[in-house]
Amino acid sequence: MPAPAQLHPCPGLDILTDQTVWRGRFPLQVVRFRHRRFDGSPSRIHTWELWRRGRAAALLPYDPVADAVVLIEQFRLPALAAGVDPVMIEVPAGLCDPGERPEQTVLREAEEEIGLVPDRIERIGDFVLSPGACDERVAVFAGRIAAPPADAEGLAGHAGLATEGEDIRLRVWPAARAIETAFAGGITNAVTAIALFWLAASRARLREDWAMP
């Protein structure tokens, strides 16, 4: 495992020590540093653990004709540790491969995790999810898809890469219900909630613009 990338230069930042204490799939650094405070004085010495996960991307699959979104469900051990339901409601997402642009990542992840590839995508934004601990930065997109057939409960089958041991359940949600659930606090996955909040503001436009071939 190569050493983590160096921190970007930052005026007023003084790195005292930088040690990689774990070199697994996602390296963990312990960094001792000072930074310039807002009043211009030096801060005290901080010691922070920095988990290096890198670039990621996520996609909200939206069908403008059916006015529905395709969300996935899978087991997440860290969610259980956080005290929430470990079967999280999510959008397809994943880490960018080396040299892969986020736009490419979301197309690959959509095919792997829901078996669909959007024919149009639109960037929602870039987000750092845990700035107190992790460098993971997620580019979030919306993508136009045709929702698959689903049963009365919205279940539309299973997907995921067998080679990675993925166990993913697909569910088709009416867009209005998904948005209402997000605003009511029923979506605990941050990226999914962000995407649905954006959809609430953009849905009327997408239904008009994306309904055309």
C-alpha positions in Angstrom: 0.0 0.0 0.0 1.6 3.3 -1.0 1.9 6.2 1.4 -1.1 8.5 1.6 -0.9 11.6 -0.6 0.7 14.7 1.0 -1.6 17.3 2.5 -2.3 20.3 0.3 -0.3 23.5 1.1 -2.2 25.8 3.4 -1.1 29.3 4.5 -0.6 29.3 8.3 -0.5 25.6 8.7 2.6 24.1 10.4 2.8 20.3 10.3 4.9 19.1 13.2 4.7 15.4 12.7 2.9 13.2 10.2 2.8 9.5 10.8 1.0 6.7 9.0 -0.1 4.3 11.6 -2.2 2.0 9.5 -1.6 1.0 5.8 -4.6 -1.1 5.1 -7.0 -0.4 2.3 -7.7 3.1 3.8 -4.6 4.5 5.5 -4.8 6.2 8.8 -2.5 9.1 9.7 -1.8 10.8 13.0 -0.9 14.4 12.3 0.4 16.9 14.9 0.0 20.5 13.7 -0.6 24.2 14.5 -2.7 26.5 12.4 -3.2 30.3 12.3 -6.2 31.3 14.3 -8.7 33.9 13.0 -7.0 36.6 15.1 -3.6 35.8 13.5 -2.1 34.0 16.5 -0.9 30.4 16.4 -3.2 27.7 17.6 -2.3 25.2 20.3 -0.8 22.0 19.0 -3.5 19.6 17.8 -3.2 15.9 17.3 -5.7 14.5 14.8 -6.3 11.1 13.3 -6.9 11.4 9.6 -8.6 8.6 7.7 -7.7 8.7 4.0 -10.5 7.3 1.8 -10.2 9.8 -1.1 -12.6 10.6 -4.0 -16.0 9.1 -4.3 -19.2 9.6 -6.3 -22.9 8.9 -5.9 -25.9 8.9 -8.2 -29.6 9.5 -7.6 -31.4 7.5 -10.3 -34.6 9.4 -11.3 -37.3 8.4 -13.8 -39.0 11.6 -14.9 -41.8 9.8 -16.6 -42.8 7.6 -13.7 -41.7 10.4 -11.3 -39.8 7.8 -9.3 -36.4 7.1 -7.8 -34.6 3.8 -7.5 -32.9 3.5 -4.1 -30.9 0.6 -2.7 -30.8 -1.2 0.6 -27.8 -2.9 2.1 -26.3 -3.9 5.5 -23.8 -1.3 6.9 -21.9 -2.3 10.1 -20.8 1.3 10.9 -24.5 2.3 10.9 -25.2 -0.3 13.5 -22.2 1.0 15.6 -23.8 4.5 15.3 -27.0 3.2 16.7 -29.2 3.4 13.6 -30.8 0.7 11.4 -27.9 -1.1 9.7 -30.0 -1.7 6.6 -29.5 1.7 5.1 -31.5 3.3 2.3 -29.0 4.6 -0.1 -28.2 5.7 -3.6 -25.6 3.8 -5.7 -22.2 5.1 -4.8 -18.5 4.1 -4.6 -14.9 5.1 -4.5 -13.3 6.4 -7.7 -10.8 4.0 -9.2 -7.3 5.5 -9.8 -7.5 7.9 -12.8 -11.3 7.6 -12.9 -13.4 10.8 -13.0 -16.5 10.9 -10.8 -18.7 11.0 -13.8 -17.3 7.7 -14.9 -17.6 6.3 -11.4 -21.3 6.9 -11.1 -22.0 5.2 -14.4 -20.0 2.1 -13.3 -21.6 2.0 -9.9 -25.1 2.4 -11.3 -24.5 -0.6 -13.5 -23.0 -2.7 -10.7 -25.5 -1.8 -8.0 -28.8 -1.4 -9.8 -28.2 -2.9 -13.2 -29.1 0.4 -14.9 -27.0 3.0 -16.7 -28.4 6.6 -16.9 -28.4 8.2 -20.3 -28.2 11.7 -18.8 -26.5 13.0 -15.6 -26.5 16.3 -13.8 -24.1 17.3 -11.0 -25.7 18.1 -7.7 -22.5 19.1 -5.8 -19.4 18.0 -4.0 -19.5 17.2 -0.3 -17.0 16.3 2.5 -19.0 14.1 4.8 -16.8 13.8 7.9 -14.5 16.9 7.9 -13.4 16.2 11.5 -12.0 12.8 10.7 -11.9 11.8 7.0 -10.8 13.2 3.7 -13.5 11.4 1.7 -15.1 13.9 -0.8 -18.2 12.7 -2.6 -19.4 14.1 -6.0 -23.2 13.6 -6.1 -25.1 13.4 -9.4 -28.7 12.8 -10.5 -29.2 10.5 -13.5 -32.1 9.8 -15.8 -33.1 6.1 -15.9 -36.3 4.1 -16.6 -37.4 2.5 -13.3 -37.6 -1.3 -13.4 -40.9 -3.1 -12.7 -41.6 -3.4 -9.0 -44.1 -5.2 -6.7 -46.7 -3.5 -4.5 -44.0 -2.7 -1.9 -41.7 -1.2 -4.5 -39.3 -4.2 -4.5 -37.6 -4.5 -7.8 -35.1 -7.3 -7.2 -31.5 -7.7 -6.1 -28.2 -6.6 -7.5 -24.5 -6.1 -6.6 -21.2 -7.7 -7.5 -20.9 -11.3 -6.3 -17.1 -10.9 -6.5 -17.3 -8.2 -3.8 -19.9 -10.1 -1.7 -22.5 -7.4 -2.3 -26.1 -8.1 -1.2 -28.2 -5.2 -2.5 -32.0 -4.9 -2.6 -33.6 -2.5 -5.1 -36.7 -0.5 -4.3 -38.6 1.9 -6.5 -40.0 4.9 -4.6 -42.5 7.5 -5.8 -40.4 10.6 -5.8 -42.9 12.5 -3.6 -42.8 9.8 -1.0 -38.9 9.6 -1.0 -38.7 13.4 -0.6 -41.2 13.4 2.2 -39.4 10.6 4.0 -36.1 12.5 3.7 -37.6 15.7 5.1 -39.2 13.8 7.9 -35.7 12.4 8.9 -36.4 8.9 7.7 -33.3 8.8 5.5 -30.2 8.5 7.7 -27.7 8.1 4.9 -26.4 11.7 4.4 -25.7 11.5 0.7 -29.1 10.1 -0.1 -30.8 12.8 2.0 -28.8 15.5 0.3 -29.7 14.1 -3.2 -33.4 14.0 -2.2 -33.4 17.5 -0.9 -31.9 18.6 -4.2 -34.6 16.6 -6.0 -37.3 18.4 -4.1 -36.0 21.7 -5.5 -35.3 20.4 -9.0 -38.1 17.8 -9.6 -40.4 20.1 -11.6 -37.6 21.2 -14.0 -36.4 17.6 -14.4 -39.8 16.3 -15.2 -40.0 18.8 -18.0 -36.5 18.7 -19.3 -35.8 15.0 -18.9 -39.1 13.8 -20.2 -37.9 14.6 -23.7 -35.7 12.1 -25.5 
